Amino acid sequence: MCGMTTCFAYFVRGQWYQAARVQPAGLLLAVEMLLLLGISLRATVQGVLTVPVRIERSLTILMLANFLMVLLVWLTRLLCC
């Protein structure tokens, strides 16, 4: 089991330390989703979506960071246990 659901459950309850212990990559994704929620709500209220000029580059870096974080967590779990 990867722990993402458990991590998100801890995150929404404000138990961030437990969320990070269960799945650090899940905590990263939960924070990203919270930021995206804020951007979406702002766009809904203002009626316009403001994004960085280089959105493709930003999203590529974000996806790479997520991938590396998940890979690091799984390698650590496989090698340490």
MDTraj code that builds the backbone (N, CA, C; nanometers):
import mdtraj as md
import numpy as np

residues = "MET CYS GLY MET THR THR CYS PHE ALA TYR PHE VAL ARG GLY GLN TRP TYR GLN ALA ALA ARG VAL GLN PRO ALA GLY LEU LEU LEU ALA VAL GLU MET LEU LEU LEU LEU GLY ILE SER LEU ARG ALA THR VAL GLN GLY VAL LEU THR VAL PRO VAL ARG ILE GLU ARG SER LEU THR ILE LEU MET LEU ALA ASN PHE LEU MET VAL LEU LEU VAL TRP LEU THR ARG LEU LEU CYS CYS".split()
xyz = np.array([
    [0.0838, -0.1178, 0.0000],
    [0.0000, 0.0000, 0.0000],
    [0.0881, 0.1238, 0.0000],
    [0.0432, 0.2254, -0.0713],
    [0.1283, 0.3435, -0.0856],
    [0.1046, 0.4484, 0.0220],
    [-0.0121, 0.4553, 0.0825],
    [-0.0364, 0.5495, 0.1906],
    [-0.0903, 0.6848, 0.1492],
    [-0.1191, 0.7040, 0.0214],
    [-0.1681, 0.8345, -0.0249],
    [-0.3026, 0.8705, 0.0385],
    [-0.3951, 0.7767, 0.0426],
    [-0.5263, 0.8056, 0.0997],
    [-0.5139, 0.8386, 0.2480],
    [-0.4336, 0.7622, 0.3193],
    [-0.4116, 0.7886, 0.4609],
    [-0.3469, 0.9252, 0.4793],
    [-0.2515, 0.9575, 0.3944],
    [-0.1844, 1.0863, 0.4010],
    [-0.2833, 1.2012, 0.3809],
    [-0.3696, 1.1902, 0.2796],
    [-0.4697, 1.2936, 0.2547],
    [-0.5671, 1.3038, 0.3723],
    [-0.6028, 1.1914, 0.4337],
    [-0.6929, 1.1938, 0.5489],
    [-0.6285, 1.2688, 0.6660],
    [-0.5016, 1.2423, 0.6915],
    [-0.4308, 1.3166, 0.7961],
    [-0.4212, 1.4649, 0.7601],
    [-0.3946, 1.4941, 0.6342],
    [-0.3780, 1.6333, 0.5902],
    [-0.5044, 1.7159, 0.6137],
    [-0.6194, 1.6628, 0.5750],
    [-0.7434, 1.7400, 0.5906],
    [-0.7826, 1.7570, 0.7368],
    [-0.7277, 1.6742, 0.8242],
    [-0.7545, 1.6874, 0.9679],
    [-0.6496, 1.7748, 1.0381],
    [-0.5543, 1.8277, 0.9590],
    [-0.4515, 1.9144, 1.0155],
    [-0.3386, 1.8408, 1.0844],
    [-0.3285, 1.7109, 1.0627],
    [-0.2234, 1.6297, 1.1249],
    [-0.1101, 1.6106, 1.0238],
    [-0.0378, 1.7205, 0.9998],
    [0.0615, 1.7220, 0.8926],
    [0.1842, 1.6371, 0.9234],
    [0.2224, 1.6268, 1.0487],
    [0.3372, 1.5426, 1.0835],
    [0.3074, 1.3958, 1.0508],
    [0.1879, 1.3498, 1.0896],
    [0.1492, 1.2118, 1.0600],
    [0.1386, 1.1907, 0.9089],
    [0.0871, 1.2911, 0.8380],
    [0.0766, 1.2799, 0.6922],
    [0.2145, 1.2630, 0.6293],
    [0.3111, 1.3398, 0.6770],
    [0.4471, 1.3297, 0.6235],
    [0.5113, 1.1961, 0.6579],
    [0.4804, 1.1422, 0.7750],
    [0.5363, 1.0119, 0.8137],
    [0.4807, 0.8990, 0.7265],
    [0.3519, 0.9069, 0.6956],
    [0.2881, 0.8007, 0.6176],
    [0.3350, 0.8040, 0.4722],
    [0.3327, 0.9241, 0.4112],
    [0.3688, 0.9361, 0.2700],
    [0.4105, 1.0807, 0.2405],
    [0.5418, 1.1094, 0.2436],
    [0.5880, 1.2458, 0.2178],
    [0.5450, 1.2991, 0.0807],
    [0.5441, 1.2125, -0.0190],
    [0.5012, 1.2562, -0.1519],
    [0.3527, 1.2917, -0.1522],
    [0.2742, 1.2223, -0.0724],
    [0.1322, 1.2541, -0.0607],
    [0.1097, 1.3897, 0.0019],
    [0.1943, 1.4243, 0.0988],
    [0.1845, 1.5563, 0.1607],
    [0.2150, 1.6649, 0.0581],
    [0.3156, 1.6420, -0.0244],
    [0.3482, 1.7366, -0.1314],
    [0.2295, 1.7533, -0.2260],
    [0.1685, 1.6435, -0.2654],
    [0.0526, 1.6497, -0.3549],
    [-0.0666, 1.7187, -0.2884],
    [-0.0865, 1.6954, -0.1603],
    [-0.1974, 1.7588, -0.0894],
    [-0.1788, 1.9101, -0.0842],
    [-0.0573, 1.9545, -0.0598],
    [-0.0296, 2.0987, -0.0580],
    [-0.0518, 2.1573, -0.1976],
    [-0.0071, 2.0863, -0.3000],
    [-0.0281, 2.1333, -0.4371],
    [-0.1768, 2.1439, -0.4685],
    [-0.2554, 2.0467, -0.4244],
    [-0.3999, 2.0505, -0.4498],
    [-0.4648, 2.1678, -0.3779],
    [-0.4177, 2.1972, -0.2574],
    [-0.4699, 2.3118, -0.1836],
    [-0.4389, 2.4426, -0.2570],
    [-0.3185, 2.4532, -0.3099],
    [-0.2827, 2.5721, -0.3880],
    [-0.3669, 2.5824, -0.5149],
    [-0.3870, 2.4701, -0.5813],
    [-0.4699, 2.4709, -0.7024],
    [-0.6154, 2.5056, -0.6714],
    [-0.6627, 2.4639, -0.5554],
    [-0.7973, 2.5008, -0.5136],
    [-0.8076, 2.6520, -0.4981],
    [-0.7073, 2.7126, -0.4359],
    [-0.7062, 2.8578, -0.4200],
    [-0.7032, 2.9294, -0.5536],
    [-0.6208, 2.8812, -0.6458],
    [-0.6139, 2.9413, -0.7799],
    [-0.7478, 2.9268, -0.8515],
    [-0.8107, 2.8110, -0.8386],
    [-0.9398, 2.7866, -0.9040],
    [-1.0497, 2.8760, -0.8465],
    [-1.0520, 2.8894, -0.7138],
    [-1.1536, 2.9758, -0.6518],
    [-1.1341, 3.1208, -0.6936],
    [-1.0093, 3.1637, -0.6968],
    [-0.9804, 3.3011, -0.7404],
    [-1.0260, 3.3231, -0.8846],
    [-0.9984, 3.2270, -0.9708],
    [-1.0397, 3.2387, -1.1104],
    [-1.1914, 3.2404, -1.1232],
    [-1.2595, 3.1638, -1.0395],
    [-1.4059, 3.1610, -1.0424],
    [-1.4639, 3.2954, -1.0002],
    [-1.4095, 3.3524, -0.8946],
    [-1.4602, 3.4798, -0.8436],
    [-1.4283, 3.5942, -0.9396],
    [-1.3044, 3.5973, -0.9912],
    [-1.2631, 3.7063, -1.0784],
    [-1.3082, 3.6875, -1.2226],
    [-1.3373, 3.5662, -1.2593],
    [-1.3795, 3.5386, -1.3965],
    [-1.2647, 3.5294, -1.4951],
    [-1.1422, 3.5262, -1.4455],
    [-1.0254, 3.5143, -1.5329],
    [-0.9183, 3.4317, -1.4614],
    [-0.8522, 3.3481, -1.5377],
    [-0.7474, 3.2629, -1.4825],
    [-0.6126, 3.3281, -1.5070],
    [-0.5426, 3.3599, -1.3994],
    [-0.4081, 3.4165, -1.4120],
    [-0.3081, 3.3059, -1.3865],
    [-0.2216, 3.2831, -1.4829],
    [-0.1213, 3.1775, -1.4717],
    [0.0157, 3.2376, -1.5022],
    [0.1202, 3.1692, -1.4551],
    [0.2549, 3.2177, -1.4896],
    [0.2754, 3.2197, -1.6403],
    [0.3628, 3.3067, -1.6840],
    [0.3898, 3.3207, -1.8276],
    [0.4377, 3.1890, -1.8870],
    [0.5222, 3.1185, -1.8156],
    [0.5775, 2.9919, -1.8646],
    [0.5101, 2.8745, -1.7934],
    [0.3796, 2.8602, -1.8094],
    [0.3044, 2.7566, -1.7385],
    [0.3521, 2.6158, -1.7743],
    [0.3892, 2.5935, -1.8989],
    [0.4341, 2.4602, -1.9395],
    [0.5609, 2.4211, -1.8645],
    [0.6519, 2.5154, -1.8530],
    [0.7775, 2.4869, -1.7825],
    [0.7510, 2.4635, -1.6338],
    [0.6650, 2.5444, -1.5751],
    [0.6324, 2.5297, -1.4331],
    [0.5689, 2.3942, -1.4053],
    [0.4751, 2.3531, -1.4900],
    [0.4084, 2.2243, -1.4708],
    [0.5034, 2.1075, -1.4929],
    [0.5939, 2.1215, -1.5873],
    [0.6925, 2.0168, -1.6119],
    [0.7838, 1.9994, -1.4901],
    [0.8284, 2.1097, -1.4335],
    [0.9138, 2.1035, -1.3147],
    [0.8369, 2.0429, -1.1982],
    [0.7117, 2.0826, -1.1828],
    [0.6286, 2.0293, -1.0743],
    [0.6071, 1.8789, -1.0896],
    [0.5773, 1.8342, -1.2100],
    [0.5572, 1.6909, -1.2339],
    [0.6858, 1.6128, -1.2087],
    [0.7985, 1.6680, -1.2496],
    [0.9263, 1.6018, -1.2265],
    [0.9569, 1.5931, -1.0767],
    [0.9291, 1.7006, -1.0036],
    [0.9506, 1.7003, -0.8585],
    [0.8622, 1.5955, -0.7909],
    [0.7362, 1.5854, -0.8332],
    [0.6459, 1.4843, -0.7775],
    [0.6973, 1.3435, -0.8056],
    [0.7386, 1.3197, -0.9282],
    [0.7898, 1.1885, -0.9660],
    [0.9129, 1.1515, -0.8839],
    [1.0049, 1.2450, -0.8717],
    [1.1270, 1.2181, -0.7959],
    [1.0974, 1.1940, -0.6482],
    [1.0023, 1.2666, -0.5940],
    [0.9658, 1.2478, -0.4531],
    [0.9062, 1.1088, -0.4308],
    [0.8142, 1.0674, -0.5169],
    [0.7539, 0.9344, -0.5045],
    [0.8609, 0.8269, -0.5216],
    [0.9479, 0.8437, -0.6193],
    [1.0556, 0.7469, -0.6422],
    [1.1475, 0.7374, -0.5213],
    [1.1841, 0.8503, -0.4641],
    [1.2707, 0.8524, -0.3467],
    [1.2052, 0.7820, -0.2283],
    [1.0772, 0.8086, -0.2061],
    [1.0058, 0.7446, -0.0950],
    [1.0027, 0.5935, -0.1144],
    [0.9698, 0.5482, -0.2347],
    [0.9606, 0.4037, -0.2570],
    [1.0965, 0.3354, -0.2504],
    [1.1993, 0.3991, -0.3042],
    [1.3327, 0.3404, -0.2933],
    [1.3771, 0.3306, -0.1479],
    [1.3482, 0.4331, -0.0703],
    [1.3820, 0.4298, 0.0713],
    [1.3086, 0.3168, 0.1423],
    [1.1818, 0.3010, 0.1103],
    [1.1039, 0.1934, 0.1747],
    [1.1525, 0.0557, 0.1322],
    [1.1887, 0.0413, 0.0063],
    [1.2349, -0.0899, -0.0410],
    [1.3702, -0.1256, 0.0158],
    [1.4598, -0.0289, 0.0256],
    [1.5962, -0.0568, 0.0703],
    [1.6103, -0.0640, 0.2222],
    [1.5221, 0.0033, 0.2937],
    [1.5337, 0.0072, 0.4402],
    [1.4554, -0.1044, 0.5088],
    [1.3623, -0.1648, 0.4422],
    [1.2780, -0.2644, 0.5097],
    [1.2965, -0.4023, 0.4563],
])
top = md.Topology()
chain = top.add_chain()
for i, resn in enumerate(residues, 1):
    res = top.add_residue(resn, chain, resSeq=i)
    for name in ("N", "CA", "C"):
        top.add_atom(name, md.element.get_by_symbol(name[0]), res)
traj = md.Trajectory(xyz[None], top)
